[in-house]
Amino acid sequence: MKATQILFLFCCFLGILVYTCFCANVTYDHRALLIGGNRRILISGSIHYPRSTPEMWPDLIQKSKDGGLNVIETYVFWNKHEPVRGQYNFEGGNDIVKFVKLVGAAGLYVHLRIGPYVCAEWNYGGFPLWLHFIPGIQFRTNNEPFKAEMQRFTAKIVDLMKQENLYASQGGPIILSQIENEYGNGDIEPRYGPAAKPYVNWAASMATSLDTGVPWIMCQQADAPDPIINTCNGFYCDQFTPNSNQKPKFWTENWSGWFRSFGGAVPYRPVEDLAFAVARFFQRGGTLQNYYMYHGGTNFDRTSGGPFITTTYDYDAPIDEFGIIRQPKWGHLKDVHKAIMLCEEALIATDPKITSIGPNLEAAVYQTGSVCAAFLANFGTGSDATVNFNGNSYHLPAWSVSILPDCKNVALNTAKINSPSTISSFTREPLKEDGDSLDGSSSGWSWISEPVGISKADAFTKVGLLEQINTTADRSDYLWYSLSIDLQDDGGPQTVLHIESLGHALHAFINGKLAGSGTGKNGQQKVTVDIPVTLVAGKNTIDLLSLTVGLQNYGAFFDTVGAGITGPVRLNGLKNGSILDLSSQQWTYQVGLKGEQLGLPDGTSGQWNPGSTLPKKQPLTWYKTNFAAPSGSDPVAIDFTGMGKGEAWVNGQSIGRFWPTNFAPKDGCTNACNYRGPYNSNKCLKNCGQPSQSLYHVPRSWLKPSGNTLVLFEENGGDPTQITFATKQIGSLCAHVSESHPPPVDLWKSDTESGSKLGPVLSLECPYPNQVISSIKFASFGTPQGTCGNFNHGRCRSKRSLSIIQKACVGSRSCSVGVSANTFGDPCRGVAKSLAVEAACT
């Protein structure tokens, strides 16, 4: 036996003591990733470890596995792990080793996207801000200072994984790694000119030299050099072709929805379209597909990027921000995964033979010997179609794919959902002071006013207006610009303070009083304001508070995009008609807030004022209260309705920026979204005319039964006594299945295995193990209309529907009922019928 074989067996022996032993060399050919010499179909989902908590990780991973995934993909977030150059943090929520081991323990593989640029709507694209200050550095190009730092961090992560035996060749779960990220996009690489290609080649060579024993990929990099696999990101990747016929077809980001911005509506993606995209990808030769995101999570602290990305990063993912399965998205995709895996033997054995079977109709067949699998696609957006294939007739709804694991019987059609759907709701309750309600009074709150202008000893003066990011190094969202001027008179009633800023928002104070504010928005972060002001003869103080709302995370040279008040700053309309330009005067600067310096976020300072004099609707105010956690185990959020804009901390941990006064536009949303046809991020929107985000996740693990501390910093002015807790529950459980639906994929059998043809089945299952179906709110077999929570009887209905469903389901955690006239009788012969049910679980 060779020494390498002995080492391989030994590492597998060690690996099985800690987590499932994968014990496999990983390579690839033109068709798929080969793990231990075997081609694999890989269905992956992105979960970002810092967007949840270590206490949530096992449940998220298990729900991913239960949903049919066999790979978890995550970025590695450089600025979380090296906040100060040379000082590393791999503890708590940054414990990436623990996260990878938990994935391995669940029997799943890991795709580690080191980057180290991640984009990800994450502050500064994941780069630590100190990187910006290295002399001579230019990011993401053929620049020696940058390459040295990028190599050092990438090697640090690879060495950390190797030390823990986490690569597959060591017995660990990591089967893929990524270097760089979406650099090949048309608005990125060309902007870096002749230096771009040498940088790409260097990054590939550097990564492979680290000897991980697993392949490396570059997403969106058509010129990725061998042996790097170039991959696709997007809403659809079925038409993607790798840059070599020796490389497999991989999809690293299938966007399950879209991110949310302050000032924007809430995007969502219908599961029928998402399922269609997945099936089309595997139909046309794909073998690895990853959902971005499978669980989006939360941008805690100041980690959101953009700028203007919300604190929630829910992404309309199959598992929602709070860790609850989103139905029917999770369940329908689970069925899609099962149907695809029924085809795995055929998919990995050969390439597809793709033929047109009509206008916008396509068949793909994978056949080797007696093993055969087929996909039938109708990629037209308007009309259903009936097609003949292998001597049989198949009905294909528009914008759908039927999966036939034996080339004959349909296991699933992407437009026909067998999975139940759920309606979730939030129950609100007031903050409780150790079990006693505040009952609307202010007695439970204390407060501290943040001083206007300069209040810290480390303030400094400079001539002219400074760019904010270079000044603060992102140590705080806030930078004060302060100036005193002497006027011979009061300036007159027409005086206007004109301010131009790179963004993202600002507040102007004249002689200690708030005079006006301005904010940018997603896609237009610059701020220009003209504020009428009242001045006095003699000395006047102008204090400008500039603030950031997450740093730029995408675009060529994004690291050079500035922020803050760059001017001009002018007083227009003085009494003599003159204009006073203040831009080049000597300004005094203060980085951050006095309250930040005093440690107010952890709530332990002894300087808080009692709540009997609680100021409301006042800018620059810190608030604190002690509270008891909501009872039970349901996920918790805080509803910040009543507040303006700021940041919140629970027991010293930041739950992120809140901004409930930033509303989405009133138009652009639709009551229903037609899944047929290409999806884009503006196609399906909801929540128009409402706050972009009013509910903010508080992880249960951050809470104690009582004695918790909530601290708020309010910029604009708000009333903290209006704040409430919200706990999330699953309300109704619904399903709607027609007579034309395929049987549940769990029951699929080929003709050689079953002598009888199975029919459609409606199944319900309560979301939690300790629940049973307590009542049936609606049941109708015939022509019911509507959606979950709003079903209506059609003209045709069986009067036996309710009693049959009640008998089959009430008192059980789950139930299944055949959808046919054999079960319910035929209330209207010759009419296409379906069964709709809404149930409650307790």
C-alpha positions in Angstrom: 0.0 0.0 0.0 1.3 3.5 -0.9 2.1 6.0 1.8 -0.5 8.3 0.4 -3.2 5.6 0.7 -2.2 4.9 4.3 -2.4 8.6 5.1 -5.8 8.8 3.3 -7.2 6.0 5.4 -5.7 7.4 8.6 -7.3 10.8 8.0 -10.6 9.1 7.4 -10.3 7.3 10.6 -9.6 10.6 12.4 -12.4 12.4 10.6 -15.1 9.9 11.5 -14.5 10.7 15.2 -15.6 14.3 14.7 -18.1 14.3 11.8 -19.3 12.2 8.9 -16.1 11.0 7.1 -16.2 11.9 3.5 -12.8 10.5 2.7 -12.6 11.3 -0.9 -10.4 12.9 -3.5 -12.3 15.5 -5.5 -11.7 16.1 -9.2 -13.9 16.9 -12.2 -14.5 16.0 -15.8 -16.7 17.6 -18.5 -19.8 16.3 -16.9 -19.7 16.7 -13.1 -17.6 16.9 -10.0 -16.1 13.5 -9.1 -16.1 12.7 -5.4 -14.1 9.6 -4.7 -14.0 8.9 -8.4 -17.8 9.1 -8.8 -19.8 11.8 -10.6 -22.3 13.5 -8.4 -25.4 15.6 -8.8 -25.0 18.4 -6.3 -27.8 20.6 -5.0 -26.5 23.3 -2.8 -27.8 26.3 -0.8 -26.1 29.4 0.6 -26.2 30.0 4.4 -23.9 32.8 5.6 -22.7 31.9 9.1 -22.5 35.6 10.4 -26.1 36.3 9.2 -27.5 33.9 11.9 -26.1 32.7 15.2 -24.3 29.6 16.3 -27.4 28.5 18.1 -29.3 28.6 14.9 -26.8 26.8 12.7 -27.7 23.2 13.5 -31.4 23.8 12.8 -30.7 25.7 9.6 -28.4 22.9 8.4 -30.8 20.2 9.2 -33.7 22.0 7.4 -31.4 22.3 4.4 -30.7 18.6 4.4 -34.4 17.8 4.9 -35.1 20.0 1.9 -33.0 17.9 -0.3 -29.6 19.7 -0.3 -26.3 17.9 -0.2 -24.1 20.9 -0.2 -24.0 24.1 1.9 -22.2 27.1 0.4 -20.9 30.1 2.3 -18.6 33.1 1.8 -15.7 33.8 4.1 -16.0 37.3 5.5 -12.6 38.9 5.7 -13.7 42.0 7.7 -15.3 39.8 10.3 -12.2 37.7 10.8 -9.5 40.3 10.6 -11.1 43.6 11.9 -7.6 44.9 12.7 -4.6 43.9 10.6 -3.0 40.8 12.0 -5.6 40.4 14.8 -8.0 37.5 14.0 -11.4 36.6 15.3 -12.8 33.1 14.8 -15.0 33.0 17.9 -18.7 33.0 18.5 -20.6 34.0 15.3 -17.3 34.1 13.5 -16.4 30.5 14.2 -16.3 29.3 10.7 -14.6 26.0 11.7 -17.5 25.1 13.9 -19.9 26.0 11.1 -18.1 23.8 8.6 -17.9 20.9 11.1 -21.6 21.1 11.8 -22.3 20.9 8.1 -20.1 17.9 7.9 -21.7 16.3 10.9 -25.0 16.5 9.1 -23.6 14.5 6.2 -23.5 17.5 3.8 -20.6 18.8 1.7 -19.3 22.4 1.9 -18.4 24.9 -0.9 -16.1 27.5 0.7 -16.2 30.7 -1.2 -13.1 32.4 0.1 -13.1 35.3 -2.4 -11.9 37.2 -0.4 -14.0 39.8 -2.1 -17.6 38.6 -1.5 -20.0 41.4 -2.6 -23.0 39.9 -0.8 -24.6 43.2 -0.1 -22.1 43.2 2.8 -20.3 46.2 4.1 -17.4 47.2 1.8 -17.8 43.9 -0.1 -16.2 42.0 2.8 -12.9 43.8 2.7 -11.6 45.2 6.0 -11.4 49.0 5.9 -7.8 49.0 7.1 -6.9 47.5 3.7 -7.7 50.9 2.1 -4.9 52.6 4.0 -2.0 50.4 2.9 0.4 52.6 0.9 0.1 52.2 -2.8 -2.8 49.7 -2.7 -5.3 49.3 -5.5 -8.0 46.6 -5.0 -8.7 43.7 -7.3 -6.1 44.4 -9.9 -2.5 43.5 -10.7 -1.2 45.5 -7.7 1.5 44.0 -5.5 0.3 45.4 -2.1 -3.2 44.1 -2.7 -2.1 40.7 -4.0 0.2 40.3 -0.9 -2.7 40.9 1.5 -5.2 38.8 -0.5 -2.7 35.9 -0.6 -2.0 36.2 3.1 -5.7 36.0 4.1 -6.6 33.3 1.6 -3.7 31.2 2.8 -4.7 31.9 6.4 -8.2 30.4 5.7 -6.8 27.4 3.8 -4.3 26.7 6.5 -7.1 26.9 9.2 -9.2 24.4 7.2 -6.2 22.1 6.7 -5.3 22.2 10.4 -8.8 20.9 11.2 -8.8 18.3 8.4 -11.8 19.9 6.8 -10.9 19.3 3.1 -12.4 16.2 1.5 -9.0 14.7 0.8 -8.4 14.9 4.5 -11.8 13.3 5.4 -13.6 16.6 5.7 -16.7 18.0 4.0 -15.1 20.8 1.8 -15.3 19.8 -1.8 -14.9 23.1 -3.6 -13.4 26.5 -3.0 -13.8 29.8 -4.8 -11.2 32.6 -5.5 -12.4 36.1 -6.5 -16.1 36.7 -7.2 -18.0 38.0 -10.2 -14.9 39.8 -11.5 -15.7 38.9 -15.1 -18.9 40.9 -15.1 -19.1 43.3 -18.0 -19.1 46.4 -15.7 -16.1 45.2 -13.6 -13.2 43.5 -15.4 -13.0 45.8 -18.5 -12.8 48.8 -16.2 -9.5 47.6 -14.8 -7.9 47.6 -18.3 -4.7 45.7 -19.2 -4.0 44.9 -15.5 -7.2 42.7 -15.2 -6.1 39.6 -17.1 -2.7 39.3 -15.3 -4.6 39.6 -12.0 -7.1 36.9 -12.9 -4.2 34.6 -13.9 -2.3 35.4 -10.7 -5.4 34.7 -8.5 -5.9 31.3 -10.1 -2.3 30.4 -9.8 -2.1 31.6 -6.2 -5.2 29.6 -5.2 -4.1 26.3 -6.8 -0.7 26.7 -5.3 -2.3 26.4 -1.8 -2.8 22.7 -2.5 -6.3 22.2 -1.0 -6.8 18.9 -2.8 -10.2 20.2 -4.1 -11.0 22.1 -7.3 -11.3 25.9 -7.4 -13.9 27.9 -9.2 -14.4 31.5 -10.4 -18.0 32.6 -10.8 -18.8 34.9 -13.7 -15.3 34.5 -15.1 -15.4 33.4 -18.7 -11.6 33.7 -19.0 -10.9 31.6 -15.9 -7.6 29.8 -16.7 -7.3 26.0 -16.4 -7.8 24.3 -14.0 -10.2 26.8 -12.5 -13.8 26.0 -13.3 -15.8 29.1 -14.4 -19.4 29.1 -13.2 -22.7 31.0 -13.8 -24.6 33.4 -11.5 -28.1 34.7 -12.3 -31.8 34.0 -12.3 -31.3 31.5 -15.1 -28.2 29.6 -16.2 -29.6 26.8 -18.5 -27.9 28.5 -21.5 -24.5 28.8 -19.8 -21.6 27.0 -21.3 -18.2 26.6 -19.5 -15.1 27.9 -21.2 -13.7 24.4 -21.9 -15.3 21.2 -22.9 -13.3 19.6 -20.1 -15.2 21.5 -17.4 -18.6 20.8 -15.9 -21.6 23.2 -15.9 -22.0 24.7 -12.5 -24.5 27.4 -11.2 -23.1 29.1 -8.1 -25.9 31.6 -7.5 -29.5 30.9 -8.4 -31.1 33.9 -6.9 -34.1 32.7 -4.9 -35.4 36.2 -4.5 -33.6 39.5 -4.1 -32.3 41.8 -1.4 -34.2 44.7 0.1 -33.1 48.3 0.3 -34.3 51.1 2.6 -36.7 53.1 0.6 -37.6 50.1 -1.6 -40.4 47.6 -1.8 -40.1 43.9 -0.9 -39.0 41.7 -3.8 -40.1 38.0 -4.1 -39.8 35.3 -6.6 -42.6 32.8 -7.3 -41.5 29.2 -6.6 -43.0 28.0 -9.9 -40.4 30.1 -11.7 -37.5 29.2 -9.4 -38.4 25.5 -9.9 -38.6 26.0 -13.7 -35.1 27.5 -13.7 -33.7 24.7 -11.6 -35.2 22.0 -13.8 -34.1 23.7 -17.0 -30.5 23.9 -15.7 -30.4 20.1 -15.1 -32.3 19.4 -18.3 -29.5 21.1 -20.3 -26.5 19.4 -18.7 -26.0 21.1 -15.3 -24.8 19.1 -12.4 -24.2 21.6 -9.5 -26.8 24.2 -8.6 -26.7 26.5 -5.6 -29.5 28.7 -4.2 -28.4 32.2 -3.3 -29.9 32.3 -0.6 -31.3 29.2 1.0 -31.3 31.1 4.3 -30.6 34.8 4.0 -30.7 35.8 7.6 -29.9 39.2 9.2 -27.4 41.9 8.7 -26.6 42.4 12.4 -24.5 45.3 13.6 -23.3 47.6 10.8 -22.6 44.7 8.3 -25.1 45.6 5.6 -23.6 47.2 2.5 -25.1 48.8 -0.5 -25.4 51.5 0.7 -29.0 51.4 2.0 -29.3 47.6 2.3 -31.8 46.8 5.0 -31.0 45.0 8.2 -33.1 42.0 7.0 -31.5 39.8 4.4 -34.4 37.5 4.1 -34.0 37.2 0.3 -37.4 35.4 0.0 -35.3 32.3 0.6 -36.7 28.8 1.3 -35.9 29.3 5.0 -36.9 32.7 6.1 -34.9 35.3 8.1 -36.1 33.8 11.4 -35.2 30.2 10.5 -38.8 29.2 9.7 -39.4 27.1 6.5 -41.1 29.2 3.9 -43.9 27.2 2.3 -44.6 26.3 -0.5 -41.2 27.4 -1.7 -39.2 25.0 0.6 -41.5 22.0 0.0 -41.9 22.4 -3.8 -38.1 22.7 -4.2 -37.7 19.7 -2.0 -39.9 17.8 -4.5 -37.9 19.1 -7.4 -34.7 17.9 -5.8 -36.2 14.4 -5.2 -37.3 14.2 -8.8 -33.9 15.3 -10.1 -32.2 12.8 -7.8 -34.4 10.0 -9.2 -32.7 10.8 -12.5 -29.2 11.0 -11.0 -28.0 7.6 -12.5 -28.9 8.7 -16.0 -27.7 12.3 -15.6 -24.2 11.5 -14.5 -23.8 8.7 -17.1 -24.1 10.7 -20.3 -24.7 14.0 -22.0 -28.3 15.0 -22.8 -29.7 14.7 -26.3 -31.8 17.8 -26.8 -34.5 18.1 -29.4 -37.2 20.5 -30.3 -40.7 19.0 -30.1 -42.5 22.2 -31.2 -42.5 26.0 -30.8 -41.0 26.8 -27.4 -41.0 23.1 -26.6 -38.0 21.0 -25.9 -37.1 17.5 -24.8 -33.9 16.4 -23.3 -33.1 12.7 -22.9 -30.3 11.1 -20.8 -30.0 7.4 -21.8 -27.4 4.8 -21.2 -28.3 1.1 -21.6 -31.6 0.5 -19.9 -31.3 3.7 -17.7 -33.3 6.6 -19.1 -34.4 10.0 -17.8 -36.2 12.8 -19.7 -37.1 16.5 -19.2 -40.0 18.0 -21.2 -40.0 21.8 -21.3 -42.5 24.4 -22.4 -40.6 27.7 -22.2 -43.3 29.7 -23.8 -45.0 32.2 -21.6 -48.5 32.2 -22.9 -50.1 28.9 -23.7 -50.1 25.4 -22.3 -49.2 22.6 -24.7 -49.9 18.9 -25.3 -46.9 17.1 -26.7 -46.2 13.6 -27.9 -43.1 12.0 -26.6 -42.0 8.3 -26.9 -45.5 7.5 -28.1 -47.3 9.1 -25.1 -49.1 12.3 -24.6 -48.1 14.9 -22.0 -49.7 18.1 -20.9 -47.1 20.9 -20.3 -48.3 24.2 -18.7 -46.6 27.3 -20.0 -43.2 28.0 -18.4 -42.8 24.6 -16.9 -40.7 21.5 -17.0 -41.9 17.9 -16.5 -39.4 15.5 -15.1 -39.6 11.8 -16.2 -37.1 9.6 -14.3 -37.9 6.6 -16.5 -38.5 8.5 -19.7 -42.2 7.7 -19.4 -43.9 8.6 -16.1 -44.0 12.2 -14.8 -42.6 12.5 -11.3 -43.1 16.3 -11.2 -44.1 19.3 -13.2 -42.5 22.5 -12.0 -45.8 24.5 -12.3 -47.9 22.1 -10.3 -47.3 22.4 -6.6 -48.0 19.4 -4.3 -46.4 20.9 -1.3 -48.6 22.6 1.3 -48.4 26.4 1.8 -48.5 28.3 5.1 -49.5 31.7 6.3 -47.4 33.2 9.0 -48.2 36.1 11.2 -46.7 38.2 14.0 -48.3 38.6 17.4 -47.4 41.9 19.0 -47.1 42.6 22.7 -45.7 45.5 24.6 -42.2 45.5 26.1 -42.5 44.1 29.6 -40.3 45.3 32.5 -39.4 41.9 34.1 -42.9 40.7 33.5 -44.8 43.9 34.2 -46.2 45.8 31.3 -45.2 49.4 30.7 -48.8 50.0 29.8 -48.0 53.0 27.6 -46.2 55.0 30.3 -42.6 56.1 30.1 -41.6 54.8 33.6 -39.6 51.9 32.3 -37.4 54.1 30.1 -34.3 56.2 30.8 -32.4 58.4 28.5 -29.3 60.4 27.7 -29.0 63.3 25.1 -26.2 63.0 22.6 -24.4 66.4 22.5 -24.8 68.4 19.3 -21.5 69.0 17.7 -18.1 68.5 19.2 -18.0 66.8 22.6 -15.0 64.4 22.5 -11.4 65.2 23.4 -10.1 63.6 20.2 -11.7 66.2 17.9 -9.4 67.8 15.4 -9.4 70.7 12.9 -8.6 70.9 9.2 -9.1 73.4 6.5 -11.7 72.4 4.1 -14.2 69.5 3.9 -12.9 66.0 4.5 -14.2 62.8 2.8 -15.9 60.7 5.5 -14.6 57.1 4.9 -11.0 58.2 4.9 -11.7 60.2 8.0 -13.6 57.7 10.1 -12.1 54.4 8.7 -15.7 53.2 9.3 -15.2 53.1 13.0 -18.7 54.7 13.2 -21.5 55.6 11.0 -21.2 59.2 12.2 -18.9 62.2 11.5 -19.4 65.7 12.8 -18.4 68.7 10.7 -18.5 71.8 13.0 -17.9 75.5 12.2 -18.4 78.8 14.0 -18.9 82.0 12.0 -19.4 85.7 13.0 -22.1 87.7 11.2 -22.6 91.5 11.4 -26.3 90.9 11.2 -28.8 88.1 11.4 -28.6 87.1 7.8 -32.2 87.9 6.9 -35.3 85.8 6.4 -34.2 84.4 3.0 -31.0 82.8 4.2 -30.6 79.2 3.0 -27.9 76.7 4.0 -26.9 74.8 0.8 -25.1 71.5 1.4 -23.8 68.9 -1.1 -22.7 65.5 0.1 -21.6 62.2 -1.4 -24.1 60.6 1.1 -25.6 58.8 2.6 -27.6 61.1 4.9 -27.0 64.3 7.0 -28.6 66.4 9.7 -27.9 70.2 10.0 -27.9 72.0 13.3 -27.8 75.8 13.6 -26.9 77.0 17.1 -27.7 73.7 18.6 -31.1 73.2 17.0 -32.0 70.8 14.2 -32.6 72.9 11.1 -33.1 70.2 8.5 -32.0 66.8 7.1 -31.4 65.0 3.9 -31.0 61.4 2.8 -30.0 59.6 -0.4 -31.4 56.4 -1.6 -30.4 53.1 -3.3 -28.8 54.0 -6.6 -28.5 57.6 -5.8 -26.6 58.0 -2.5 -25.6 61.7 -3.0 -27.5 64.3 -0.9 -28.1 67.9 -1.8 -30.2 70.0 0.5 -31.3 73.7 0.8 -32.4 74.4 4.3 -33.9 77.7 5.4 -32.1 78.8 8.5 -32.3 81.5 11.1 -29.1 83.1 12.1 -28.2 85.7 14.7 -25.9 88.7 14.6 -22.6 87.7 16.0 -21.4 84.1 16.6 -23.3 81.2 14.9 -22.4 77.5 15.2 -23.1 75.2 12.2 -22.9 71.5 13.1 -23.4 69.0 10.3 -23.8 65.3 11.2 -23.0 63.1 8.2 -23.7 59.5 8.4 -23.3 56.3 6.3 -25.8 53.5 5.8 -23.5 50.7 4.8 -20.5 51.1 2.5 -20.4 50.3 -1.2 -20.0 46.6 -1.9 -20.1 46.3 -5.7 -18.7 47.9 -8.8 -15.3 48.5 -10.3 -13.2 50.6 -7.9 -16.1 50.5 -5.4 -13.5 51.0 -2.6 -12.8 54.5 -3.9 -16.5 55.6 -3.7 -16.5 58.2 -1.0 -19.1 59.4 1.5 -19.7 62.5 3.6 -20.0 66.2 3.0 -17.7 67.2 0.1 -19.3 70.5 -0.6 -19.9 73.1 -1.5 -21.4 74.3 1.7 -22.8 77.8 1.3 -25.0 80.3 3.0 -27.2 81.7 0.2 -29.5 84.7 0.3 -27.8 86.8 3.0 -29.2 90.3 3.6 -27.0 92.0 1.1 -27.7 89.3 -1.4 -24.3 87.8 -1.0 -23.3 84.2 -0.8 -20.9 83.0 1.9 -19.0 79.8 0.8 -18.0 77.9 4.0 -16.3 75.0 2.2 -12.7 76.2 2.5 -12.9 77.4 6.1 -11.4 75.7 9.1 -13.7 72.9 10.2 -13.6 70.9 13.4 -14.2 67.2 13.1 -15.4 64.5 15.5 -15.4 60.8 14.5 -18.4 59.0 16.1 -20.7 59.9 19.0 -20.0 60.7 22.6 -22.4 57.9 23.6 -20.3 55.4 21.6 -17.2 56.5 23.4 -19.0 56.2 26.7 -20.1 52.6 25.9 -23.8 53.4 26.1 -24.7 50.5 23.8 -24.0 47.9 26.5 -26.4 49.7 28.8 -24.0 49.6 31.8 -23.2 53.3 32.0 -24.5 55.0 35.2 -25.3 58.3 33.5 -28.9 57.5 32.4 -31.6 59.9 33.3 -34.9 58.6 34.8 -37.8 58.0 32.5 -40.2 60.5 34.3 -38.7 63.2 32.1 -38.5 61.1 29.0 -38.0 63.3 25.9 -39.9 62.1 22.8 -39.6 63.2 19.2 -36.2 64.7 20.0 -33.2 64.1 17.8 -29.9 62.6 19.0 -31.3 60.8 22.0 -30.2 57.5 23.6 -32.9 55.4 25.3 -32.6 52.4 27.6 -35.1 50.0 29.1 -35.0 46.6 30.8 -37.4 44.0 29.7 -38.5 40.4 30.0 -38.3 38.2 26.9 -41.6 37.1 25.3 -42.6 33.7 26.6 -42.4 30.6 24.5 -40.0 29.6 21.8 -41.4 31.5 18.7 -38.9 33.7 16.9 -38.7 37.3 18.2 -38.6 40.6 16.5 -38.9 44.2 17.6 -41.4 46.5 15.8 -39.8 49.9 15.7 -42.9 51.7 14.6 -42.8 55.1 16.3 -39.1 55.5 16.0 -37.2 57.4 13.2 -33.7 56.1 12.4 -30.8 54.7 14.4 -29.3 51.6 15.8 -30.4 49.2 18.5 -28.6 46.8 20.9 -30.0 44.0 23.0 -27.8 43.0 25.9 -24.9 44.8 24.3 -25.3 43.1 20.9 -26.3 45.1 17.9 -29.4 44.0 16.1 -28.6 46.5 13.3 -29.8 49.8 11.9 -33.5 50.6 12.2 -35.3 53.0 9.8 -39.0 52.4 9.9 -39.7 55.9 8.6 -38.2 55.1 5.2 -41.1 54.0 3.0 -41.3 52.2 -0.2 -42.9 54.0 -3.2 -46.6 53.7 -3.4 -46.6 52.1 -6.9 -44.8 49.2 -8.6 -46.4 46.4 -6.6 -49.0 43.9 -7.8 -51.6 41.8 -6.0 -50.4 38.7 -7.7 -47.3 37.9 -9.8 -47.5 35.9 -12.9 -44.6 33.4 -12.7 -44.6 32.8 -16.4 -41.8 34.6 -18.2 -38.3 35.8 -17.3 -38.0 37.0 -13.8 -36.1 40.2 -12.7 -35.7 41.9 -9.4 -38.5 44.4 -10.1 -41.0 42.0 -11.5 -42.7 40.9 -8.3 -42.9 43.5 -5.5 -45.0 43.8 -2.4 -45.3 46.2 0.6 -45.6 49.4 -1.6 -46.4 52.5 0.4 -45.2 50.8 3.6 -41.9 51.0 5.6 -39.2 49.0 3.9 -38.6 47.3 7.2 -40.4 47.7 10.5 -39.6 44.3 12.2 -36.0 43.5 13.3 -34.9 40.1 14.3 -33.7 39.5 17.9 -32.2 36.0 18.1 -33.6 34.0 21.0 -30.1 33.0 22.1 -29.4 36.7 22.9 -32.3 36.8 25.3 -32.7 35.8 29.0 -36.1 35.1 30.5 -35.9 38.5 32.3 -33.4 41.3 33.0 -32.6 42.1 29.4 -31.4 45.5 28.3 -32.5 47.3 25.2 -30.5 50.4 24.1 -31.5 52.7 21.2 -29.8 55.6 19.5 -32.4 57.7 17.8 -31.1 60.2 15.2 -34.3 61.9 14.0 -36.7 61.8 16.9 -39.1 59.0 18.0 -41.2 57.7 20.8 -39.7 54.5 22.3 -42.9 53.8 24.3 -44.6 52.8 21.0 -42.1 49.9 20.5 -43.5 46.4 20.7 -42.3 42.9 20.5 -43.5 40.6 17.7 -43.4 36.9 17.8 -43.8 34.9 14.6 -46.2 32.0 14.3 -47.5 29.8 11.6 -51.2 30.4 11.1 -53.0 28.5 8.4 -51.8 25.4 6.6 -53.1 25.1 3.0 -52.9 22.9 -0.1 -54.6 23.1 -3.5 -54.1 20.1 -5.8 -55.9 19.4 -9.1 -56.8 16.2 -10.8 -54.1 16.8 -13.3 -51.3 17.0 -10.7 -48.7 14.2 -10.7 -48.8 12.0 -7.6 -46.4 13.2 -4.8 -42.9 12.5 -5.9 -42.4 10.4 -2.7 -44.9 8.0 -4.2 -43.4 7.9 -7.7 -42.8 4.5 -9.2 -41.9 3.5 -12.7 -44.3 1.2 -14.6 -41.9 -1.7 -14.0 -42.3 -1.2 -10.2 -46.0 -0.6 -10.0 -48.9 -2.3 -11.8 -51.4 0.5 -11.0 -51.4 4.1 -11.9 -51.2 6.4 -8.9 -53.3 9.6 -8.9 -52.8 13.0 -7.3 -52.8 13.3 -3.5 -53.3 16.3 -1.3 -51.1 16.2 1.8 -51.0 18.3 4.9 -48.4 18.3 7.7 -48.2 20.6 10.7 -44.9 22.6 10.8 -43.9 21.6 14.3 -43.5 18.0 15.7 -45.7 18.7 18.7 -48.7 20.0 16.7 -51.8 18.3 15.3 -54.4 19.5 12.9 -57.0 21.0 15.1 -59.6 22.2 12.6 -60.4 22.5 9.0 -61.2 26.1 8.0 -62.1 25.4 4.4 -62.4 22.3 2.2 -63.8 22.1 -1.3 -63.6 19.6 -4.1 -64.8 21.0 -7.4 -63.8 24.4 -8.8 -62.5 26.4 -5.7 -60.9 29.7 -6.3 -58.5 32.0 -4.4 -55.3 31.5 -2.4 -54.4 30.3 1.1 -56.4 32.3 3.7 -58.8 33.5 1.0 -60.3 30.3 -0.6 -63.8 30.5 -2.0 -66.2 27.8 -3.3 -66.7 27.6 -7.0 -69.9 26.9 -8.8 -69.1 23.2 -8.7 -68.4 21.6 -5.3 -68.8 18.4 -3.5 -70.9 18.8 -0.3 -68.9 15.9 1.3 -65.6 17.7 1.1 -65.5 19.2 4.6 -66.6 16.0 6.4 -64.2 13.8 4.4 -61.2 16.1 5.2 -62.1 16.5 8.8 -62.3 12.7 9.3 -59.0 12.2 7.5 -57.0 15.0 9.1 -58.3 16.4 12.5 -56.3 15.1 15.4 -53.3 14.0 13.3 -50.1 15.8 12.6 -50.3 14.9 8.9 -52.8 13.5 6.5 -53.2 12.6 2.8 -56.3 12.4 0.7 -56.7 11.3 -2.9 -57.8 14.0 -5.2 -60.5 12.3 -7.3 -64.1 11.7 -7.8 -63.6 8.3 -6.3 -63.0 10.0 -2.9 -65.5 12.9 -3.1 -68.0 11.9 -5.8 -68.3 13.8 -9.0 -70.3 17.1 -8.5 -69.9 18.2 -12.2 -69.0 15.6 -14.8 -66.7 16.7 -17.6 -65.3 19.7 -15.6 -61.6 19.8 -14.5 -61.7 19.7 -10.7 -59.3 20.4 -7.8 -59.3 20.1 -4.0 -58.5 23.2 -1.8 -58.0 22.9 1.9 -57.1 25.3 4.7 -56.4 23.9 8.1 -55.2 25.1 11.5 -52.5 23.4 13.7 -52.2 23.6 17.4 
